[in-house]
Amino acid sequence: MVGRSWSGRYIPTTAKDREKSLPLETEGISEWFALCSSSRHVFLRRGSQSRVLRLCDDSVATLDATVKRSVNSEARMNGNFPNRGRRRLLLGAPALLLGATVSGPVSALSSTPPQSEGPFYPRSIPSDSDADLTVFNGERAPGEVIEMVGRLFDAKGQVLSGGNIEIWHCDVNGVYAHVGQSTPPGFQGYGAVRTDGSGNYRFRTTRPGIYPGRTRHIHVKVRSADGADLTTQMYFPGEPGNERDGLLRRARDPGALIARKEAGSPPRYVFDIVLA
């Protein structure tokens, strides 16, 4: 007997399972699974384990890869891991079966790739280093105001509260607030904030400029409450220089370092961070 995989390809099943199961046509798969619209996590939607098809190994591998791609590419951005009664998150395990369900967050997320600190991390932390980098010493920094927001996770998908997030970047002219550098009076250039109980952080700053050899970016340094740390960089979507930037191109997963832009005033850039 045969059944259908998500791709519509026929795969072997047992007669007993086929009699118990619902049709698994491509269009009918929504009867069994719902893809969460914000984060595309996969949840068991209908039927008990006794009614779930036991797929053969090649189908399991296909499903496992699909789940992992969905989680790794988008869970970082949204961080929504609901547990709603009978809807259970499927784990991407080597021997994954459709009937094997587990409550709680995803078993593993890909950690945010590390990047170099660069030469312009502050030699001493400025007295004004809050989360609003648009005003410094009573003066407003020139440039387009933006927001940088996100959540901090560990590799198991658990949110991390109390984590310290630092950012620093150049001004609109591509100059850092550093020893020997001349920047506008209102340019703060550095800020720090701790994540709240849901792992959220938020900065208000100005859109950084560019300088030779680099695309537009913001430096990020993270330390969790238990001491795990990461130094990396956030990049802006749609920048012509992204494809030419050597640091970004050499990253383990360049796409994980490019923020998601949300429309609004000011524009918001979402950059979730996953610590290994």
N, C-alpha and C positions, 0 to 999 in steps of 0.2 A: 504494500500500500504506500501511497505517497501523500505528502502534504506540501504546503507552500512556505517558503521563507519570506522574510520581509521584502526581498527583491523580486518575489514572484517565482523564484526558481523551485522546481519540485525537489523534494528531499524525502528520504525514507522515514516512515513511522510504523509503529506496530498497529495491527488491526484493532486491538483492544483500545489503544489510545485514540485511534481515528474515530471509533464509534462514540467515544465519550466527548471528543473535542468539538469545538465550534469550527466552522470553516475559517481557515487562515489565509484568505485572499488578501492581496495587497490593500485593497480599499477597506476590507473588513478588519484589518489589524487594530483599528481604533477601538473595537469592542474589547480588546485585550489590554491595550496599552494606551496611555495618554501621555503625550509629550508636553511637559510643563511649558507654557508659552514664553515665560521669562528666562528660564535657564535650561530647558530641554532635558531635565532629568527624567528617567524612565521609571514608571511606577506600575505595579500590577493593578489592573483596573477591574477585572471581572473574573469570577470563578475561583474555586478552591484549588489547592495543589493537585487534587485528584483529577481535575479537569484540564490541567495544563499539559500540553504536549511535551513529551520528552524527545528533544531534537537530537539528531546524530551529530557527531563531532564537528563536521565541517560547517553545519549551521550554527553551532555553538560559537565557533571561532568568529563567524561573521557578526553575530549578535554582540559578542564580547568587544570586538573592535568598534562597532557602532556606538555602544555605550561609552567606551573610553573616550572616543573622539568628541562626543557630545559633552561629557563632563569636563574634560580637559580644556576644551576651547571656550566654553561658555560659563561653567560654574564659577570660574574665577571672577567673571564679571558681575554676576548677580548674587551668588552666595546663598540662594534660597534652597534649603534642604528640609522641606516640610515632612512631617510624619502624620498622615491623616488617616487614622483608623486602619482600614484594611489595605490602604495604598502603601506599599512597601518598596523601598528602593532596591533595585537589583544591583548586585555587586558584579563587577567585571572580573571574575575569577577564571582561572584556566579551565576548570571543569564546570562552567556556568550552565545551569539548567533553567528553563523558564519557570520551573516550579520551586526553585530555591530563592526565597525572599528573606530579606533582613530589614529590620527597622533601623532608623538612624541615618547619619550622614554617609557620604560616599567613602569607600574604603581608602582611596588614595587620590590625590590631586597632583598634577605636575607642579613642582616648585618653580617659582619665578626665577628665571636665569639671572645669575650674578653679572655685574658689569663693573668696570674699573671705577674707582673713586675720583680719579682725576686730580689735578694739582690745586684745585680751588676750594676744597673743603676749608671752612674757616679755621684759622690758627687759634683763635679764641672766639667763644660763642658770644655774639653781640648781646647787649642788655635788652634790646628790643628784638625778640625772636619768637613772637607769637605766630598764630596761624593766619593772620592777615598781613600779607607782605606788600599790600598796596599803599600803605602809609608808614612813613618812617620819620621820626623826629618832627612830627607835626606836619609834614609835607607829603603830597601825594606823588607816587611814582608815575612817570609817563608810560604810555602803552595801553594796549587792550586788556581790560580786566577779565580774568577767567577764574573758574573754580576747578580745583583738583580734588576729587573725592574717591573713596573706595573702602574696602574692608580688608582686614588682615585675617588670614587663615593659617592653620597648620596643615601638614600634608594629609591629615585624615579628614579635612573638611570642617574642622571645628573652628569657630570664630575665636580670635584671641583678643581679649580685652586688656587694657593697661599697657599695650605695646607702644613704644616710642617711635614716632615717624618723623624723620628730618628730611627737609628738601632744601636744595640750593640751586640757583640757576643764574644765567647772565641777564643783563638788562636788554632793552630793545635794540641797543647798538652792539650787542654781542660781548659786553664787558662784565666781568664778575666783580662783586664787592669784595676785593681782596687787597692784600698789602701791595702798594705800588700802583693800584688801579684807580682810575677816576670815574666815578659813576654819579648819576643825578642825585641831588640831596634826598629825595623821597624814596630812593631805591633801597629796600631792606635786603633783598637777595638771599635770605636764609630764614627758615622758620621751622618750628618743631611743635608737635602736638601728640597727645596720647589717645589711643583708640578707646571708644566708649564700651559699654557693656555688650554691645552687639558687634564689636570689632570695627566700627565705623571710624573714619577720619575725614577731615575736610580742611582744605586750604583755600584761601582767596589770595590770588597773586596776579601778576601781569604776564602776558604771553612773552616768553623769552625770544630774543633775537637769535641770529645765527652768526657763526664766524667760520673762517676758512677751515675746511676739512671735516666739519661736523654738521649734521642736520639739527633741527630744532629739538631740544631735549631738556629734561629736568632731572637732576641727580637726586637719588633717594637712598637714605640709610635707615634701616629698620632694626630694632632690638625688641624682642618679646619680653614679657615679664619674667620668663624663666631663663632668659639669657641667649636664646637663639637669635642670630643676627644675619643680616643680608645687606649688601651694598649693590645697588643696581641703578638703572636709568629708565625714565619713562619717555616715550616718544609720541609724537603727534600724528594722527592719521592723515593721509593724503599729502604729506610733505614730499615735494620733488626730490629732496636730498636723502630720503630714507633708503632708496635703493643704492645710493653711492656711499653711504656711511659705513666705514669699515667695521666699527665696533658693533653696530646693529646687525650687519650682515654675518658677522662671525658668532653671534649669539646662538645658544643651543636651540632656542625657539623664538625667532625674531617677533613673530606675531603676538607672543605673550607680553612683549614689552611695549606694544603700541596701544595707547589708551582708546577707549570708545568715546566718541563725542556725542553729547546729548544737546539738542537744541534748547535754547533758552537765553535769558539775559541775566547775568553774563553766561557765555557758553560754559558748559560743564564737561570735564574730561574724567571718565571713570577708569580708575586703575586699581584693580584688586591685586593683593600681594599674597603669595603662598610661600610660607617658610618651610624648608626641608626638615 
